[in-house]
Amino acid sequence: MVVDARGTGASGGTHTFMADARHDGPQIVEWVAGQPWSSGNVGMRGSSYSGTYPIQTAIGRPRGLACISPNANFQSGFDGPPFLGGAFMQGWALGWTLRVTPALAGKAGPVDYDKLISHRPLLTADLAAHGVEVPVYRQFLEHQTSDNMWADVHLSLEDYRRINVPALTFTGWYDTTLSGSIANYRAMRGLAASADDQWIIVGPWDHSGASEGGYSRDTGQPIDRIGALAVESRGYKPGQRMAREFFDWCLKGTARRPAWPSVQMFVPGQNRWIEAERLPSPLVKSRKLFLGGSGRANAISSKGLLEAGPGQNALDEYTHDPANPVRSDLPANGHRGQAGGLLGPVDISHQLARPDVLTYATPPLTTPLTLLGNARLSIYVRADVPDFDIVALLEDVAPNGTAIRLDSGWAGVLRARYRGGSGGLALLKPGETVKFEVNLGEKGHTLRVGHRLRLSVFSSAYPFISVNPGTGNDIATDNASPRSARITILRGSSYPSALSLEVLEPRAQPSK
């Protein structure tokens, strides 16, 4: 059976973005388990929002819940969506919230994001974009920190310990909820009462095809291209068949417990899968690259480097102009893309050829480099405004200059006022040097010989995230004139700004 969450589809009530899942989910499961046509064993399967619902339901341990398949799920409202590193995901919020509100779904249409750049305040951008108020959009902006509204959305360690059912999770390297899916798997594998019955499959898939193992939910055909990259021949799994096998075991008892390894991860660029019992895989090792170079790192003529150790102390500077943000929806051909931005592995060299972008790159590789795990940026920053954003992304730069973005969403983001976490706000003092820890998310990609790994750093990605006006005021109600920000990145032995990667050992052999 198919169930619409409260306030969506044909369901009544008011939608509150997952806040009612822990109440509604167990009631639904127990109702189904008690029906005369039910065996009493209930399984849940979904993807994206509906893939997160089973995890929230399992925390309540409802009578009858036997197993879940929470595909392409997310972990927290502050790890995206609706906030990422504290920055508001405006493009997503103006689209998704309208589509899931039954009374407003038919009003969704193209949004003039050029016009919205200058719209104030952000709280009323729904009216400017669609001509109607969107309650869930406004709800997000009225709850910008980890307050009581988010208490039943965030997952605590104790929540994970309460999960006592098997879980089969599918996600993909280009799935926008990849990081949340992996974080939830790792927590359930380490803490859940059912820790030994946790499986995750990570393939070369995007958000739409992840739950089916790389096949289209509409046609059943393989999705053979994601952005600029072709899906390799072995990059598929029979998602529907594996789900049936899983449910036949945990619901019907007509099949044996699946013999799959707990972790199956595809290695893009090598056309093979590796297996493990936990994450990170023992085949993966940590590597650190430091921001360096002997000259200015501004993108148009960057001399910024990624080096094995910290170099001499140096500064890189740029000016963020809120009226002229770096666009997340402008591909190389100059045409506007989708609302939240062009996702996945696309060429973004055209977008980043501007003076308010800093880039740091390795020399051309002499051996292949495979990223397989988390990437984080530790960066020392100061600015002349109380609040600004650091946006960071990795690219595979080919000898011809194309730069393929290596990100499942759009980029890693941290808004300065949230550098201590989502629970409180801490504005900066002008000129104060602070260390930012920016989570760039999970990566799965092989860079070929002759290619370069490049890190780009800037302060906007509109409309993927709302433009930071630099005032330090409440972004929802701020009507003040935006302030340009002069931002300085510090690097070298005194301020060792560095990129931390998880890479697959070159000698690691395929599992199959």
JONORLIN-V269782 format. One record per residue. N is the residue number from 1. RES is the residue in three letters. SS is DSSP state (H for helix, E for strand, L for the rest). OMEGA is omega in whole degrees, 0 to 359 (999 if undefined). Layout:
BEGIN
n=N res=RES ss=SS omega=OMEGA
n=N res=RES ss=SS omega=OMEGA
END
This chain:
BEGIN
n=1 res=MET ss=L omega=180
n=2 res=VAL ss=L omega=181
n=3 res=VAL ss=L omega=172
n=4 res=ASP ss=L omega=177
n=5 res=ALA ss=L omega=182
n=6 res=ARG ss=L omega=177
n=7 res=GLY ss=L omega=177
n=8 res=THR ss=L omega=178
n=9 res=GLY ss=L omega=181
n=10 res=ALA ss=L omega=182
n=11 res=SER ss=L omega=178
n=12 res=GLY ss=L omega=179
n=13 res=GLY ss=L omega=183
n=14 res=THR ss=L omega=180
n=15 res=HIS ss=L omega=181
n=16 res=THR ss=L omega=177
n=17 res=PHE ss=L omega=171
n=18 res=MET ss=L omega=184
n=19 res=ALA ss=L omega=180
n=20 res=ASP ss=L omega=186
n=21 res=ALA ss=H omega=183
n=22 res=ARG ss=H omega=176
n=23 res=HIS ss=H omega=186
n=24 res=ASP ss=H omega=184
n=25 res=GLY ss=H omega=179
n=26 res=PRO ss=H omega=178
n=27 res=GLN ss=H omega=179
n=28 res=ILE ss=H omega=181
n=29 res=VAL ss=H omega=183
n=30 res=GLU ss=H omega=175
n=31 res=TRP ss=H omega=180
n=32 res=VAL ss=H omega=182
n=33 res=ALA ss=H omega=183
n=34 res=GLY ss=L omega=181
n=35 res=GLN ss=L omega=181
n=36 res=PRO ss=L omega=179
n=37 res=TRP ss=L omega=183
n=38 res=SER ss=L omega=174
n=39 res=SER ss=L omega=184
n=40 res=GLY ss=L omega=176
n=41 res=ASN ss=L omega=184
n=42 res=VAL ss=E omega=173
n=43 res=GLY ss=E omega=179
n=44 res=MET ss=E omega=178
n=45 res=ARG ss=E omega=178
n=46 res=GLY ss=E omega=180
n=47 res=SER ss=E omega=180
n=48 res=SER ss=L omega=179
n=49 res=TYR ss=H omega=180
n=50 res=SER ss=H omega=174
n=51 res=GLY ss=H omega=177
n=52 res=THR ss=H omega=181
n=53 res=TYR ss=H omega=180
n=54 res=PRO ss=H omega=179
n=55 res=ILE ss=H omega=178
n=56 res=GLN ss=H omega=179
n=57 res=THR ss=H omega=184
n=58 res=ALA ss=H omega=179
n=59 res=ILE ss=H omega=181
n=60 res=GLY ss=L omega=180
n=61 res=ARG ss=L omega=181
n=62 res=PRO ss=L omega=177
n=63 res=ARG ss=L omega=177
n=64 res=GLY ss=L omega=181
n=65 res=LEU ss=E omega=186
n=66 res=ALA ss=E omega=183
n=67 res=CYS ss=E omega=182
n=68 res=ILE ss=E omega=172
n=69 res=SER ss=E omega=187
n=70 res=PRO ss=E omega=188
n=71 res=ASN ss=E omega=175
n=72 res=ALA ss=L omega=186
n=73 res=ASN ss=L omega=177
n=74 res=PHE ss=L omega=188
n=75 res=GLN ss=L omega=189
n=76 res=SER ss=L omega=177
n=77 res=GLY ss=L omega=181
n=78 res=PHE ss=L omega=172
n=79 res=ASP ss=E omega=177
n=80 res=GLY ss=L omega=336
n=81 res=PRO ss=L omega=5
n=82 res=PRO ss=L omega=178
n=83 res=PHE ss=E omega=177
n=84 res=LEU ss=E omega=184
n=85 res=GLY ss=L omega=181
n=86 res=GLY ss=L omega=180
n=87 res=ALA ss=E omega=183
n=88 res=PHE ss=E omega=181
n=89 res=MET ss=L omega=191
n=90 res=GLN ss=H omega=182
n=91 res=GLY ss=H omega=178
n=92 res=TRP ss=H omega=185
n=93 res=ALA ss=H omega=180
n=94 res=LEU ss=H omega=179
n=95 res=GLY ss=H omega=186
n=96 res=TRP ss=H omega=184
n=97 res=THR ss=H omega=179
n=98 res=LEU ss=H omega=184
n=99 res=ARG ss=H omega=184
n=100 res=VAL ss=L omega=177
n=101 res=THR ss=L omega=189
n=102 res=PRO ss=L omega=184
n=103 res=ALA ss=L omega=186
n=104 res=LEU ss=L omega=189
n=105 res=ALA ss=H omega=181
n=106 res=GLY ss=H omega=182
n=107 res=LYS ss=H omega=181
n=108 res=ALA ss=L omega=179
n=109 res=GLY ss=L omega=180
n=110 res=PRO ss=L omega=179
n=111 res=VAL ss=L omega=177
n=112 res=ASP ss=L omega=183
n=113 res=TYR ss=H omega=174
n=114 res=ASP ss=H omega=180
n=115 res=LYS ss=H omega=185
n=116 res=LEU ss=H omega=179
n=117 res=ILE ss=L omega=185
n=118 res=SER ss=L omega=183
n=119 res=HIS ss=L omega=174
n=120 res=ARG ss=L omega=354
n=121 res=PRO ss=L omega=182
n=122 res=LEU ss=H omega=182
n=123 res=LEU ss=H omega=183
n=124 res=THR ss=H omega=178
n=125 res=ALA ss=H omega=176
n=126 res=ASP ss=H omega=177
n=127 res=LEU ss=H omega=181
n=128 res=ALA ss=H omega=183
n=129 res=ALA ss=H omega=190
n=130 res=HIS ss=H omega=181
n=131 res=GLY ss=L omega=179
n=132 res=VAL ss=L omega=172
n=133 res=GLU ss=L omega=180
n=134 res=VAL ss=L omega=189
n=135 res=PRO ss=H omega=183
n=136 res=VAL ss=H omega=175
n=137 res=TYR ss=H omega=182
n=138 res=ARG ss=H omega=177
n=139 res=GLN ss=H omega=178
n=140 res=PHE ss=H omega=185
n=141 res=LEU ss=H omega=176
n=142 res=GLU ss=L omega=181
n=143 res=HIS ss=L omega=187
n=144 res=GLN ss=L omega=177
n=145 res=THR ss=L omega=182
n=146 res=SER ss=L omega=180
n=147 res=ASP ss=L omega=185
n=148 res=ASN ss=H omega=181
n=149 res=MET ss=H omega=183
n=150 res=TRP ss=H omega=186
n=151 res=ALA ss=L omega=181
n=152 res=ASP ss=L omega=175
n=153 res=VAL ss=L omega=179
n=154 res=HIS ss=L omega=180
n=155 res=LEU ss=L omega=179
n=156 res=SER ss=L omega=177
n=157 res=LEU ss=H omega=179
n=158 res=GLU ss=H omega=176
n=159 res=ASP ss=H omega=180
n=160 res=TYR ss=H omega=180
n=161 res=ARG ss=H omega=182
n=162 res=ARG ss=H omega=182
n=163 res=ILE ss=L omega=185
n=164 res=ASN ss=L omega=179
n=165 res=VAL ss=L omega=175
n=166 res=PRO ss=E omega=179
n=167 res=ALA ss=E omega=175
n=168 res=LEU ss=E omega=185
n=169 res=THR ss=E omega=170
n=170 res=PHE ss=E omega=173
n=171 res=THR ss=E omega=183
n=172 res=GLY ss=E omega=180
n=173 res=TRP ss=E omega=180
n=174 res=TYR ss=E omega=177
n=175 res=ASP ss=L omega=182
n=176 res=THR ss=L omega=178
n=177 res=THR ss=L omega=182
n=178 res=LEU ss=H omega=185
n=179 res=SER ss=H omega=178
n=180 res=GLY ss=H omega=180
n=181 res=SER ss=H omega=180
n=182 res=ILE ss=H omega=179
n=183 res=ALA ss=H omega=179
n=184 res=ASN ss=H omega=177
n=185 res=TYR ss=H omega=183
n=186 res=ARG ss=H omega=180
n=187 res=ALA ss=H omega=179
n=188 res=MET ss=H omega=179
n=189 res=ARG ss=H omega=182
n=190 res=GLY ss=H omega=190
n=191 res=LEU ss=H omega=189
n=192 res=ALA ss=L omega=174
n=193 res=ALA ss=L omega=178
n=194 res=SER ss=L omega=186
n=195 res=ALA ss=H omega=183
n=196 res=ASP ss=H omega=180
n=197 res=ASP ss=H omega=179
n=198 res=GLN ss=E omega=179
n=199 res=TRP ss=E omega=174
n=200 res=ILE ss=E omega=176
n=201 res=ILE ss=E omega=181
n=202 res=VAL ss=E omega=183
n=203 res=GLY ss=E omega=178
n=204 res=PRO ss=E omega=191
n=205 res=TRP ss=E omega=175
n=206 res=ASP ss=E omega=186
n=207 res=HIS ss=L omega=186
n=208 res=SER ss=L omega=185
n=209 res=GLY ss=L omega=187
n=210 res=ALA ss=H omega=185
n=211 res=SER ss=H omega=181
n=212 res=GLU ss=H omega=180
n=213 res=GLY ss=L omega=178
n=214 res=GLY ss=L omega=179
n=215 res=TYR ss=E omega=179
n=216 res=SER ss=L omega=176
n=217 res=ARG ss=L omega=184
n=218 res=ASP ss=L omega=186
n=219 res=THR ss=L omega=185
n=220 res=GLY ss=L omega=180
n=221 res=GLN ss=L omega=178
n=222 res=PRO ss=E omega=174
n=223 res=ILE ss=L omega=192
n=224 res=ASP ss=L omega=180
n=225 res=ARG ss=E omega=175
n=226 res=ILE ss=E omega=182
n=227 res=GLY ss=L omega=182
n=228 res=ALA ss=L omega=187
n=229 res=LEU ss=E omega=174
n=230 res=ALA ss=E omega=176
n=231 res=VAL ss=L omega=183
n=232 res=GLU ss=L omega=192
n=233 res=SER ss=L omega=182
n=234 res=ARG ss=L omega=186
n=235 res=GLY ss=L omega=181
n=236 res=TYR ss=L omega=172
n=237 res=LYS ss=L omega=178
n=238 res=PRO ss=L omega=187
n=239 res=GLY ss=H omega=180
n=240 res=GLN ss=H omega=181
n=241 res=ARG ss=H omega=179
n=242 res=MET ss=H omega=177
n=243 res=ALA ss=H omega=178
n=244 res=ARG ss=H omega=179
n=245 res=GLU ss=H omega=180
n=246 res=PHE ss=H omega=182
n=247 res=PHE ss=H omega=175
n=248 res=ASP ss=H omega=178
n=249 res=TRP ss=H omega=190
n=250 res=CYS ss=H omega=180
n=251 res=LEU ss=H omega=187
n=252 res=LYS ss=H omega=185
n=253 res=GLY ss=L omega=182
n=254 res=THR ss=L omega=179
n=255 res=ALA ss=L omega=177
n=256 res=ARG ss=L omega=174
n=257 res=ARG ss=L omega=181
n=258 res=PRO ss=L omega=182
n=259 res=ALA ss=L omega=181
n=260 res=TRP ss=L omega=168
n=261 res=PRO ss=L omega=183
n=262 res=SER ss=L omega=182
n=263 res=VAL ss=E omega=169
n=264 res=GLN ss=E omega=183
n=265 res=MET ss=E omega=176
n=266 res=PHE ss=E omega=178
n=267 res=VAL ss=E omega=180
n=268 res=PRO ss=L omega=182
n=269 res=GLY ss=L omega=178
n=270 res=GLN ss=L omega=175
n=271 res=ASN ss=L omega=181
n=272 res=ARG ss=E omega=177
n=273 res=TRP ss=E omega=169
n=274 res=ILE ss=E omega=183
n=275 res=GLU ss=E omega=179
n=276 res=ALA ss=E omega=177
n=277 res=GLU ss=L omega=177
n=278 res=ARG ss=L omega=172
n=279 res=LEU ss=L omega=0
n=280 res=PRO ss=L omega=178
n=281 res=SER ss=L omega=176
n=282 res=PRO ss=L omega=177
n=283 res=LEU ss=L omega=184
n=284 res=VAL ss=E omega=179
n=285 res=LYS ss=E omega=180
n=286 res=SER ss=E omega=176
n=287 res=ARG ss=E omega=181
n=288 res=LYS ss=E omega=176
n=289 res=LEU ss=E omega=186
n=290 res=PHE ss=E omega=176
n=291 res=LEU ss=E omega=183
n=292 res=GLY ss=E omega=181
n=293 res=GLY ss=E omega=186
n=294 res=SER ss=L omega=181
n=295 res=GLY ss=L omega=182
n=296 res=ARG ss=L omega=183
n=297 res=ALA ss=L omega=180
n=298 res=ASN ss=E omega=199
n=299 res=ALA ss=H omega=187
n=300 res=ILE ss=H omega=179
n=301 res=SER ss=H omega=189
n=302 res=SER ss=L omega=170
n=303 res=LYS ss=L omega=179
n=304 res=GLY ss=E omega=183
n=305 res=LEU ss=E omega=165
n=306 res=LEU ss=E omega=190
n=307 res=GLU ss=E omega=184
n=308 res=ALA ss=L omega=180
n=309 res=GLY ss=L omega=179
n=310 res=PRO ss=L omega=180
n=311 res=GLY ss=L omega=179
n=312 res=GLN ss=L omega=178
n=313 res=ASN ss=L omega=181
n=314 res=ALA ss=E omega=179
n=315 res=LEU ss=E omega=169
n=316 res=ASP ss=E omega=185
n=317 res=GLU ss=E omega=172
n=318 res=TYR ss=E omega=179
n=319 res=THR ss=E omega=175
n=320 res=HIS ss=E omega=179
n=321 res=ASP ss=L omega=181
n=322 res=PRO ss=L omega=180
n=323 res=ALA ss=L omega=182
n=324 res=ASN ss=L omega=185
n=325 res=PRO ss=L omega=167
n=326 res=VAL ss=L omega=184
n=327 res=ARG ss=E omega=175
n=328 res=SER ss=L omega=186
n=329 res=ASP ss=L omega=182
n=330 res=LEU ss=E omega=179
n=331 res=PRO ss=L omega=186
n=332 res=ALA ss=L omega=182
n=333 res=ASN ss=L omega=174
n=334 res=GLY ss=L omega=180
n=335 res=HIS ss=L omega=180
n=336 res=ARG ss=E omega=179
n=337 res=GLY ss=L omega=185
n=338 res=GLN ss=L omega=192
n=339 res=ALA ss=L omega=184
n=340 res=GLY ss=L omega=183
n=341 res=GLY ss=L omega=177
n=342 res=LEU ss=L omega=187
n=343 res=LEU ss=L omega=173
n=344 res=GLY ss=L omega=189
n=345 res=PRO ss=L omega=178
n=346 res=VAL ss=L omega=179
n=347 res=ASP ss=E omega=181
n=348 res=ILE ss=L omega=181
n=349 res=SER ss=L omega=181
n=350 res=HIS ss=L omega=182
n=351 res=GLN ss=L omega=191
n=352 res=LEU ss=L omega=180
n=353 res=ALA ss=L omega=182
n=354 res=ARG ss=L omega=188
n=355 res=PRO ss=L omega=179
n=356 res=ASP ss=L omega=174
n=357 res=VAL ss=L omega=174
n=358 res=LEU ss=E omega=179
n=359 res=THR ss=E omega=179
n=360 res=TYR ss=E omega=188
n=361 res=ALA ss=E omega=171
n=362 res=THR ss=L omega=166
n=363 res=PRO ss=L omega=175
n=364 res=PRO ss=L omega=185
n=365 res=LEU ss=L omega=175
n=366 res=THR ss=L omega=173
n=367 res=THR ss=L omega=179
n=368 res=PRO ss=L omega=178
n=369 res=LEU ss=E omega=180
n=370 res=THR ss=E omega=173
n=371 res=LEU ss=E omega=182
n=372 res=LEU ss=E omega=180
n=373 res=GLY ss=E omega=188
n=374 res=ASN ss=E omega=173
n=375 res=ALA ss=E omega=180
n=376 res=ARG ss=E omega=178
n=377 res=LEU ss=E omega=170
n=378 res=SER ss=E omega=189
n=379 res=ILE ss=E omega=179
n=380 res=TYR ss=E omega=190
n=381 res=VAL ss=E omega=165
n=382 res=ARG ss=E omega=184
n=383 res=ALA ss=E omega=180
n=384 res=ASP ss=L omega=177
n=385 res=VAL ss=L omega=183
n=386 res=PRO ss=L omega=181
n=387 res=ASP ss=L omega=178
n=388 res=PHE ss=L omega=180
n=389 res=ASP ss=E omega=165
n=390 res=ILE ss=E omega=177
n=391 res=VAL ss=E omega=183
n=392 res=ALA ss=E omega=176
n=393 res=LEU ss=E omega=178
n=394 res=LEU ss=E omega=179
n=395 res=GLU ss=E omega=171
n=396 res=ASP ss=E omega=184
n=397 res=VAL ss=E omega=181
n=398 res=ALA ss=L omega=178
n=399 res=PRO ss=L omega=180
n=400 res=ASN ss=L omega=176
n=401 res=GLY ss=L omega=176
n=402 res=THR ss=L omega=183
n=403 res=ALA ss=E omega=182
n=404 res=ILE ss=E omega=181
n=405 res=ARG ss=E omega=180
n=406 res=LEU ss=L omega=183
n=407 res=ASP ss=L omega=180
n=408 res=SER ss=L omega=177
n=409 res=GLY ss=L omega=174
n=410 res=TRP ss=L omega=183
n=411 res=ALA ss=L omega=167
n=412 res=GLY ss=E omega=186
n=413 res=VAL ss=E omega=168
n=414 res=LEU ss=E omega=174
n=415 res=ARG ss=E omega=190
n=416 res=ALA ss=H omega=185
n=417 res=ARG ss=H omega=179
n=418 res=TYR ss=H omega=184
n=419 res=ARG ss=L omega=177
n=420 res=GLY ss=L omega=180
n=421 res=GLY ss=L omega=186
n=422 res=SER ss=L omega=184
n=423 res=GLY ss=L omega=183
n=424 res=GLY ss=L omega=183
n=425 res=LEU ss=L omega=179
n=426 res=ALA ss=L omega=178
n=427 res=LEU ss=L omega=182
n=428 res=LEU ss=L omega=168
n=429 res=LYS ss=L omega=179
n=430 res=PRO ss=L omega=180
n=431 res=GLY ss=L omega=180
n=432 res=GLU ss=L omega=178
n=433 res=THR ss=L omega=181
n=434 res=VAL ss=E omega=176
n=435 res=LYS ss=E omega=177
n=436 res=PHE ss=E omega=171
n=437 res=GLU ss=E omega=185
n=438 res=VAL ss=E omega=177
n=439 res=ASN ss=E omega=179
n=440 res=LEU ss=E omega=176
n=441 res=GLY ss=E omega=182
n=442 res=GLU ss=E omega=182
n=443 res=LYS ss=E omega=172
n=444 res=GLY ss=E omega=187
n=445 res=HIS ss=E omega=174
n=446 res=THR ss=E omega=175
n=447 res=LEU ss=E omega=184
n=448 res=ARG ss=L omega=176
n=449 res=VAL ss=L omega=181
n=450 res=GLY ss=L omega=177
n=451 res=HIS ss=L omega=178
n=452 res=ARG ss=E omega=171
n=453 res=LEU ss=E omega=182
n=454 res=ARG ss=E omega=173
n=455 res=LEU ss=E omega=175
n=456 res=SER ss=E omega=182
n=457 res=VAL ss=E omega=179
n=458 res=PHE ss=E omega=189
n=459 res=SER ss=L omega=175
n=460 res=SER ss=L omega=175
n=461 res=ALA ss=L omega=188
n=462 res=TYR ss=E omega=8
n=463 res=PRO ss=L omega=176
n=464 res=PHE ss=L omega=170
n=465 res=ILE ss=L omega=178
n=466 res=SER ss=L omega=180
n=467 res=VAL ss=L omega=177
n=468 res=ASN ss=L omega=183
n=469 res=PRO ss=L omega=176
n=470 res=GLY ss=L omega=184
n=471 res=THR ss=L omega=186
n=472 res=GLY ss=L omega=179
n=473 res=ASN ss=L omega=174
n=474 res=ASP ss=L omega=186
n=475 res=ILE ss=L omega=183
n=476 res=ALA ss=L omega=188
n=477 res=THR ss=L omega=186
n=478 res=ASP ss=L omega=175
n=479 res=ASN ss=L omega=183
n=480 res=ALA ss=L omega=178
n=481 res=SER ss=L omega=178
n=482 res=PRO ss=L omega=180
n=483 res=ARG ss=L omega=171
n=484 res=SER ss=L omega=184
n=485 res=ALA ss=E omega=172
n=486 res=ARG ss=E omega=188
n=487 res=ILE ss=E omega=182
n=488 res=THR ss=E omega=174
n=489 res=ILE ss=E omega=179
n=490 res=LEU ss=E omega=181
n=491 res=ARG ss=E omega=181
n=492 res=GLY ss=L omega=187
n=493 res=SER ss=L omega=179
n=494 res=SER ss=L omega=180
n=495 res=TYR ss=L omega=188
n=496 res=PRO ss=L omega=175
n=497 res=SER ss=L omega=188
n=498 res=ALA ss=E omega=176
n=499 res=LEU ss=E omega=178
n=500 res=SER ss=E omega=185
n=501 res=LEU ss=E omega=167
n=502 res=GLU ss=E omega=186
n=503 res=VAL ss=E omega=178
n=504 res=LEU ss=E omega=180
n=505 res=GLU ss=L omega=183
n=506 res=PRO ss=L omega=184
n=507 res=ARG ss=L omega=181
n=508 res=ALA ss=L omega=183
n=509 res=GLN ss=L omega=180
n=510 res=PRO ss=L omega=176
n=511 res=SER ss=L omega=177
n=512 res=LYS ss=L omega=999
END
